[in-house]
Amino acid sequence: MDVGAKEFEESLPLLQELLHESDFVGLDIEFTGLRSNLSGPQISLFDLPSEWYLKTRQSVQQFTICQIGLSMFSALEGEENKYVAHSCNFFLFPTTFGILDSEFSFQASSVQFLNQYGFNYNKFLKNGIPYMNEEQEKKIRHDILSGNWKVRSSLDKDQIKVVIDEVTRWLDLAKEGDWMTLPGIVGFQAYEVQLVLRQALHNIWTVLKDDGVIVKKVSKQHRWYLQSTSCDRESCWKENILLSAKGFSVFFHMLVKAQKPLVGHNMMMDLLYLHEKFFRPLPESYDQFKQNIHSLFPVLIDTKNVTKDIWKEMNFPRVSSLSEVYEVLNSDLNPTKNSGPEIVHAISCEKYVETKCPHEAAYDAFLCGSVLLKVAHLILQKVHGIDPIPESTFPQYLDVLAPYVNQVNLIRAGVPKINFSGPDYPSIRPPILILSVKRWPGVSEQQVYHKFQNLCKFDVRRLTRSQFLLLTNKFKDARNILKEYRGHPTLHISLYRYWRHSPDVNCLLQVCGIMTAWAVLAFILGRSGP
């Protein structure tokens, strides 16, 4: 089901009900860009989680969300191990209202990637659901409720002037009780237009209908009466404007309040965007970010993290995408294929029954939830040692997934995952290697990288003028390069030892050596004196 600005407010009660009845929620987000080349140093395997976070934070602040997919999975009552998935695509566009006028960037590669998979940019740009974070909401709330707001972004002054001129010309010819329609004005913009018209013209009344804003000519006495009725006070209107301007943020807070397990695949970037765009601007403190996310979503499950372990154990074929993971688990390679949970699409999402839509957010969110159920069943079968397992339930699945809860996969960093419910685990990456270069003056990190890229891919960091640190995420690559370059005349590669190779330690040892030499010399001279 695709949901844009026009459908969102009508769909909200149903979405709230589906969320309340669900056992867990699958999540996927599409962005206008991933990593900016202009926002400073790029991420690398040398990064501590806090360093990785600070680098990525800058990109998240620069780009925005264009589509969110949520798939709400519910166990069907009276059906053994059967689930129905309600999957929704939400096209989003930042709120433009009063002083609020966001700036964001597009990355060409991201646009090309989404175009390749049929992304509808018209829905994103023309019918995107507005949203804002809590800080933006406070500013807008203060301006609206205090009356200190100006038309600027959502419908600019020229457009408002055209509307007022049109209504004024109509009023000159209209009789009391006559009405006209202003079509095509929806959402909080419709409230905004009505407020402006009511403030500018004192002999009209406005009503919002499905086909637009209705303007009716009334007497001043009737206007006073209408203005005094409890169902249409200006203060209620202002709250309605704020509610409409918040848009998807309203549903985000419903999601937080529901406290359902949130399931994604490589979901770290998704969590950063959820925090920045709907909660609060990302803090500078990495630990504060972790605390905030854990309070918002106490149960996170990253299927990338879960499947990495089970893939090695089951000796499944190598895969590189979420859809490939799903295909393997749906194939005969999965020993629990026929006994695992049955998953059906809700009526509104039946296009996914016959059609694969990779990188459409709702479809990928559905894949996340389906992979979770199938992997959990596989683990449960291994724990019990029997198949089929009688009366498998989602709480049982959660129990066997406990080691993976709140462990989110991290791409290209010094640790493979982040623990949102405690301290991060130590690195299990291959050891750092040190390259010492001879007879290659002015060599750069980029040149070193290209030198080894055909053999294996390393992240490179300069240590001294002629020494570089090399780091890979594969033990096999580290062993291969040590073997390949053993005894090389100009490129010497060995294991890095901090106490032996660190320039800081070497400097400290030199200073200590000099001080010790001076102390010994002073002692000798002192003894040889009169």
N, C-alpha and C positions, 0 to 999 in steps of 0.2 A: 504494500500500500504506500503510495507516494503522498506526502503531506507537505503542502506549501502554506504560505501566509493566509490564503483565502479559506483553506479547509481547517487550519489548526485549531482555532477557538471552538469550532463546532465539534471537533474530534476529541477535545481535552477530557470530557467526562468519561468517554469510552476508554481512552488511554489510561486514565487513572484506575478504572475498574480492572482492566487487563493487567496492569502492573500489580495491583493489590492481590489478584488471584494467582499470580505467577510464582513459580518455585525459584527461578533465577532469570537473569537477563543477559543476553549476548549483545556485545557492543562492537561497532566498527566506525571509524571516522575517516573521511577524506578531507585533505587540506589543499590550500592554494599553493603550498610549497613545503619542502621538508627541511632543508638546511641551507642557510644563506652563505654564500661565499664571501659576503661583505661584512659578516658579523664577528670577525676575529678568527682565532685559530680553530682548525677543524678538530673534531673528536678523534681520539686514537686509543689504541690498546694500552697506552701508558697512563691514561686518565684514571684517577681515583673517581669513585661515584660522584663526589662533590664537585670535582672538576668537570666531569661529563655533564652534570646538571647545569652548571653555570654557563657552559658553552651552548648547550641546547636551549636554555631559557631565552637567549637572545633571538633565536630563530622563531620560537613560539610567539614571542612578542611582535615579530615582524609579519608573520603570515596569519591566516585565519581559517576557520572551518567552512567548508562549502556544503558538506552533507554528513549527517549522522544517521547511522543505522542501528536500530534496536530490535532485538528479537526476544519476545517474552515467552518463555517456555513454561507450560503448566501440565502437570500430570492429570490425565483424564480419570475422573471418578468412575469406579466400576470396571475399569480397563486395566489389565495387568501390564505394568511397565510400558504404558503408552503415553506419549506426550504430544501436545499440540503447540505449534509455534506461530505466534502472531508477530509478523515482521513488518517494520515500518521504516520508510525512508523519509527523513526530514531535511528539506533544503533550507539552509540558513543564510541570513544576510545580516550584518551588524545593524543595530538600531541607529537610525538617524533622527534625532529629535532635539529641538532646542540647541543647547550648547554641545550636545553629544553628536560627534561626527568623526567616526573612526577612520584611520588610515591603515591600509594593509597592502601587501605585495603579492604578485604572482611570480611563480618560478616557471620558466618556459618548459622545462622537462616535466614538471608535474601536470601542466596543462595538456601537453602532448600525450602523457600517459593516460589521463582520464578521457581525453578525446578518443583514444584508441579503443576504449571500452564503452564508448557511447554516452559519456556523461552529458547531461542536459544543462548547459550553462545558462540557457534562458530561464529555466526554473530557479536556478541559484540567484541570478541577478535581478529578475523581474518579480519573482514570487517567493523570495526567500523569507523565512520566518525570522522576525527580529529577535535579538537577545542582548543581554547585558550582564555584567558581573555586579557584585554587591556594592562595590565602590561607585560604579556608574549609577546604580539605582539610587543610592543616597543623594547624589547630586541632583538627579532629575526629580526625585520626590520633593526635595527641598524647594526647587524652583517652581514646580507645578503647584504645590500646596500653598506656597507663599504668594503665588500669582506673578512671580518674577521670572517669566519665561518668554521667549521670543520665537516666532516662526523663523526657521533658518534652513534646516536641511531636508526634513521630510517632504514638505511642500514649500518651496521657497516663496519669498515675498511677491514675486511677479505672478506666480500661479495663484496665490491667495487673492491678489488684486483682481485677476481675471474673474475669479469666482464671485467676488463682491460686486464687481461691475455688472456681471450677468444677472445676479439677483436684483440689483438696484434697478436695472432697466426693466426687468419683469415687474417689479413692484409698482412702477409708474403706471402700468396698465392693468394691474391685477385688482380684483375686488376682495374684500374681506371674506376669508374662507377658501379662496383659490389656493392652489398648491402647484409646485413644480418639483422636478427631480434632478438632482445632480448625480449622474451615473458614474460608476467606476471608482468611487472613493470608498476604501475599505479599511478595516483594522483601526489602529489608533489614529490614523490620519483622518478618518471620518469624524472622530470625536474632536480632533484638533480644528477641523474646518467648521464644525458646528459652534465651538466656543468662539472662534473668530467672528462668525456671522452674527451670533447673538450679542457679542460685545459691540459690533459696528452698527447693527440695525435693530431698532427697538420695537418695530411693529411686525416682526416675524417670529415664527417658532419652527424648530427643526426636529425631525425624527429620523432615526436610522432604520432603514428597511433593507431587505435582501438586494434590491436593485439599485441602492444608492442612498443618498441623503435627501429626504423630503423636506422642502421649505414651504411653510404655510403662512399666508398673510393673516394677521390677527390684530385685534384692537389692543391698546395699551393695558386696558383693564384685564382682558383675557390673558395677555402676556404675563401680567403680575400674578394672576391666579395659577397659571401653568408653572411659573417659576417657583411658586411657594409649595407646590405639591411635593410630598416626601419622596416619591419615586423618581424625581428628576431634578434633584437639587444639584447645584454646581459642584459641591464637594464630592458627591457621588460620581459625577462625571470625571472629575480629576483623578479619582481612584481608578475609574475604568480606563482612562487614558494611560495611566501608569501600568495597569495590568496588561493592556494590549501592547504597550511599548516593551514590556519585559519579555513577551513572547515565549520562546522555548525555555527561557530561564525558569518559568513557572513549572514546567514539566521536570526540569532538572531538579528543582527542590522537592518535587514529589518523589523522584527517583531516590534522592538522598534520604528522605523521610521513610521510604519503604524498607530500606536496609536489606535489600535482596542481594544475594551473591552476584557480583558483576564479572562477566567472563569475556575475555578478549584474546587476541593472538598477537604476540609482540606488542603489548598494549601500553608500553611506557609512554610513547608519544601521545596516545589517546588521553592518558591521565594528566599529562602536562597541559594539554589543550582544555580539558574539562575544568581544571583549576583556574587557568588564566581567563577563560572566556565566560565562565558562568559563576565561579565562586569569588575569587579575589586575584589580583595580579600576583604572579609567581614571586614568592619571597626570595631574597638573596640567600637565605639560609637553606641549605639542602635538608638538614634535619627538620626544620620547620615545615618544609614541603611534605616530607614523609608523614609527619604528625597530622597535617591537615588532611591529606588523602586518606589516611587510616581512619580518621574521625568521620569523613564523608562516606567512605565505603569500607566497612570493617572486614568484608570478605571479598577478596580479589582472587581470581584464578586465571592465570595466563596459560593457555593451551600450548603455546610454544614451549614453555618450561616443562609441562607435563609430558608432552610427546617426545621431547629429546631423550628422556630416560627410557620410556617404554619402547622407543624405536630401536635403541641399542639392544635391549633385552630380548625383543622379539625377532631381531634380525630382519626387520622390514626393509624394503628398498629405499634408497636415499630419495628424499623429497626436498623441494625448495620453496613450496608455497602452501598456503592454507588449503586451497582446493585440491592439491595433490595429497595432502594428509587425509582429507575427507574421502577421496577416491580409494586410497589404500584401506581405510577402515571399513569401507563399504564393499570391499572385494573379498574373494575367497581366501586371501592371505590372512584375514582376521579370523582366528578360530572361533570367535563368539559372534560372527556375523549374523547367524540365524537365530541366536538366542538373546541377542542384545535388545535394547529398548527400541520400540517402534516410534517413529517420529513422523507426524503429519503436519501439513501446512493448514493454517486457517483459510477459510473460504476467500477472504480478501487478498490472500497471498498465493493463490493457486498458480500464478504464472511461473513460480519457482519449481513446480512439480515437473514440468517438461523442459523448462529453459534454464540453462546455467548463465548466471549474470556476475562473473567475477569482477570484483572491485566496484560493484554497486553495494553501497554500505549495508543495506538491510539484508542482502543475500549473504555477504560475508559475516554479518552478525549471526545469521542463521547457521552458517557453517561452524562458527565458533561454538555455539551451543550444542550442535549435533556432535562435533568432535569430542566435546567434554563428556557427553553422556556415553558415547561409545568407548572412549578410553577408560572412563570410570568403571564401566561394566567389565572391561577386559582385566583391569586391576583387581576388581572384586572377585572375578572368577579365579584368578591366580591365588588370591588370599585364601579362598574357601576350598580350592582344588576340585570343584565340581562344576559341571555345566549341563543343563541350565541351572541357574541359581533361583531357588523358589522365592517369589515375592520380593524382587529387587525394588528398592524405593530410593528416592532422591536423598533422604537423610543418610542411607547406607553409602551412597556414592560419595557424599560429602565426607563421611568418616574415612574412607580409603584415600581420599584426595587431601587429607589433612597435611601431609608433608609438603604439599605444593601451595597451600593457601597463603596468599600475600607474598608469594615469591614471583617477581615479575622479571622477565627476560630483559637483558640489557645488551644492545648491539654496539660492538666496538668500544669496549672499556676495559679497565683493569680487572673487573670482576664480571662474571657471567650473568649475575642477577642481583636484584635489589630486594631486600627484605623490608616490607612496609610495617611489620609488627614487631620489629626489634633491630638489633645491630646487623649490619651487612656481614655476610660470610667472607672469609679471607679468599684471596685469589687462588684459583686452581689452573691458571694459565701456564703455558710452558715457560721455562726460565728465560730471562733476558740474556741476549748475546751481545758481545762487544766486538766491533770491527775496528781494527787498527790499519790505517791506510799508509802505504809508502809510495813515493814517486807519483803522486796524483795531486798536484798543487791546486788549491781553490775548489776542491770537490764539495758539492752541495748535498743536502739531504735528498733532493729530487734525483740527482744523478745516482746516488747510492740505491735509491728505490728502483730505478729503471735497470740498474745493473743486475739485480736479483729477481726481477719480476717474472722472468720466464721460468725460473726454477721454483720459486714460491713467493708469496706476497708477505712482506714484512712492513710494519710501521717503523719509521726511522726517526731518531732524535739525535741531534748533535750533542756530543759530550765535550770534546775539545776540538782544536783545529783539525786534527788528524784521526779522531776517534768518534765512532757513532754507536748508538745503542740500537739493537734490532729486536723486534718483538712480534711474534705471530700467535695466533690462537690455536695452532695445530702442533702437537708434539712431533708428528712425523716430519713436518717442514723444518723444525729446529734440528732434528737428528740429521736430515738430509744435507743441510747446508754445512753443518760441522764436518760431515764426512767428505763432501764435495770439495771444500776449501782447505782441507788439512794439508799443511805444508806449502800453501800457495806463497809465491815469492813477494807479492805486493799487498795482498789482502789477507790479514791474519784474523781469524774469527775464533773466539773462545767464550766460555761462560763468564758472564759479568759477576764480579764479586765487589760488593760495595766498599769494603775496607781496603781492597786492593786497588780499585780503579777509580773511585770517586775523586774528582779534583778537590773537593772540600776537605776530604780526609787527607789527601796528599799534601795539601797546603798546611793543614794543621800539624801533620807529622814533620814537615819542613821547619815550621815555626818552633815546634817543640825541640827539634834537633838543634836549631840555632841557639835557642835559649839554654839548652843543656850544655852545648859547647862553650858558651860564654860563662856559664856557671862553673864548669870544670876549669876553664882558663883562669877565672878569678880566684878559685880555690888554690890552684897551683901557684899563682903569683903571690897570693897572700901568705902561703907557707914559706916561699923563698925570700920574703922581706926580712928586714933587720929585727 
